[in-house]
């Protein structure tokens, strides 16, 4: 069994850090909404998603007139770093503070840097929406668990990137979605999907047939960190499909396959277990949905 402080795959028990998790999720939505207000409308919301860095998470370069800037969560020095293309840099402390305080200071700092922006202050993708600019309930920040999350995201980003190599069809970057607070990578069949109800960003995300894989720290009906896999539209028979590893299962309420993170971190080879999960769920979903595997999968030379 791996120790809790394992350098690459540390434990992340939900109950131990759930308050920090909730605060960090809402902070990420404030940053994400800045990106949403400024970024070009790239397909599937890819321009507004965050990306993993060795130190945490960052926006893509955001345009503001002739200048661009990024906002980076540095989970090693525990700072939010704003860097503009003209060299100007400002930092905000990541420490116990309310979401409302974080909201005010970030927007005031952008104003002071001549990068003013207006954002919609209501949270997204939460069961009970929260006014970010008025939220004083969420204010926890435990740097130890934030760094554990960083270490996990660095490893998952690496493995997810490797998993794309055998697929030659359209595939997303490895994106961190601040609305749902998860890291995800998505493969596309190239076929148009049936029209989907729901908000515009979901209609855009599922405009074509997809098979997605991701990691998220747990919420709702699964209160533990987990890897997931799903297909949209879901083909008949997928719920009953056998996938690898044995610890993976289909969660009927979520409509997704789940692989508990704790099982992965204790495996002899976490990389191999994650890749087995990705490969087997993709194989089952793609076969049942009749994807054109000859066109989409890389042919490996043998002999």
C-alpha positions, -999 to 999 in steps of 0.1 A, spaced: 0 0 0 13 34 -9 17 60 20 -7 89 22 21 113 13 32 95 -18 50 120 -40 31 112 -72 -2 97 -61 -11 111 -27 -43 103 -8 -71 128 -12 -99 117 12 -130 138 5 -139 145 41 -105 158 50 -104 185 24 -141 190 13 -142 226 26 -110 236 8 -123 218 -23 -156 238 -23 -137 271 -19 -112 263 -46 -139 252 -70 -156 286 -66 -124 305 -69 -117 286 -102 -151 297 -114 -143 334 -108 -111 329 -129 -130 308 -155 -156 335 -159 -129 361 -167 -117 337 -195 -153 333 -206 -158 371 -209 -126 375 -230 -116 344 -249 -126 337 -285 -155 312 -287 -135 282 -297 -155 250 -302 -165 229 -272 -155 257 -248 -119 247 -251 -107 283 -250 -121 289 -216 -110 257 -199 -80 258 -177 -48 238 -184 -25 218 -160 10 232 -154 37 218 -132 27 243 -106 -11 242 -108 -36 255 -133 -36 283 -159 -59 300 -184 -48 302 -220 -36 337 -231 -66 360 -229 -69 389 -253 -75 424 -240 -71 449 -268 -36 445 -281 -24 429 -249 -29 394 -237 -26 380 -202 -29 347 -182 -42 340 -148 -23 311 -131 -30 292 -99 4 285 -84 -2 257 -59 35 255 -49 39 291 -38 1 294 -31 -4 325 -53 -27 336 -80 -3 351 -106 -16 375 -133 10 380 -161 4 404 -190 22 404 -224 38 438 -217 56 423 -187 34 436 -159 28 410 -132 6 410 -100 0 383 -74 -28 375 -50 -23 353 -20 -40 319 -19 -49 315 17 -81 312 38 -103 339 25 -139 341 13 -150 337 -23 -164 372 -22 -130 386 -11 -112 367 -38 -137 380 -64 -133 416 -53 -95 415 -52 -91 397 -85 -113 421 -104 -98 452 -87 -63 439 -96 -73 435 -132 -87 470 -132 -54 483 -118 -35 465 -145 -57 482 -172 -73 449 -179 -109 456 -167 -135 429 -172 -171 424 -162 -183 389 -154 -216 372 -145 -214 367 -107 -235 336 -105 -219 302 -101 -225 275 -127 -230 237 -127 -238 236 -90 -270 221 -76 -276 254 -57 -263 284 -76 -242 309 -55 -235 346 -60 -197 346 -61 -194 382 -53 -214 377 -21 -203 343 -9 -187 345 26 -196 309 35 -167 293 16 -134 305 29 -112 274 36 -78 268 21 -55 240 33 -23 242 13 -13 206 20 -44 192 3 -42 218 -25 -7 206 -32 -19 169 -31 -45 179 -58 -17 195 -79 4 164 -77 -24 142 -88 -34 165 -117 1 166 -130 2 128 -131 -33 124 -146 -26 151 -173 5 131 -183 -13 98 -185 -43 113 -203 -20 129 -228 -3 95 -235 -36 79 -239 -44 100 -270 -14 87 -290 -33 57 -304 -62 77 -316 -59 97 -348 -93 112 -350 -103 146 -336 -94 147 -299 -96 175 -273 -67 188 -254 -66 176 -218 -88 203 -203 -96 213 -167 -133 224 -167 -139 249 -139 -177 245 -140 -176 209 -129 -140 210 -115 -127 180 -135 -99 171 -158 -111 156 -191 -101 144 -225 -126 136 -253 -125 116 -285 -149 124 -314 -162 100 -340 -168 128 -365 -206 121 -367 -231 147 -357 -250 139 -325 -288 143 -321 -298 177 -308 -294 180 -271 -314 199 -245 -297 221 -219 -275 251 -218 -257 263 -249 -223 251 -236 -236 215 -233 -252 216 -267 -218 227 -281 -199 201 -261 -220 173 -274 -226 185 -309 -209 153 -322 -206 117 -309 -180 116 -281 -163 92 -257 -149 111 -227 -125 102 -199 -118 122 -169 -108 126 -133 -127 146 -106 -122 149 -68 -157 137 -60 -191 152 -54 -228 144 -56 -234 106 -55 -197 97 -55 -180 113 -26 -145 102 -34 -120 110 -61 -125 89 -92 -118 84 -128 -148 83 -151 -157 73 -187 -189 79 -207 -202 81 -242 -227 106 -257 -250 94 -271 -247 63 -250 -250 32 -272 -273 3 -262 -256 -24 -242 -229 -1 -227 -243 -3 -192 -238 -40 -192 -203 -40 -208 -174 -56 -190 -144 -32 -187 -110 -32 -171 -98 -31 -144 -120 -53 -122 -125 -23 -97 -143 -3 -124 -181 -3 -125 -210 14 -142 -227 40 -120 -263 41 -132 -273 74 -116 -243 92 -132 -245 72 -165 -207 67 -164 -181 41 -156 -163 49 -124 -128 38 -113 -120 48 -77 -88 69 -74 -79 51 -42 -77 18 -61 -55 34 -87 -30 50 -62 -25 17 -45 -18 -2 -77 16 -15 -86 14 6 -117 -12 34 -116 -4 44 -152 -12 9 -165 -45 8 -145 -57 41 -158 -47 33 -194 -65 -1 -191 -96 18 -180 -94 42 -208 -87 16 -235 -114 -8 -224 -141 17 -220 -132 33 -254 -132 -1 -271 -166 -12 -257 -183 22 -264 -168 26 -299 -177 -9 -309 -213 -6 -296 -217 28 -312 -202 15 -346 -174 41 -348 -152 38 -378 -122 22 -360 -101 18 -392 -102 56 -397 -99 66 -361 -73 43 -346 -36 42 -353 -25 10 -369 5 -5 -351 29 -23 -373 36 -60 -364 61 -86 -375 
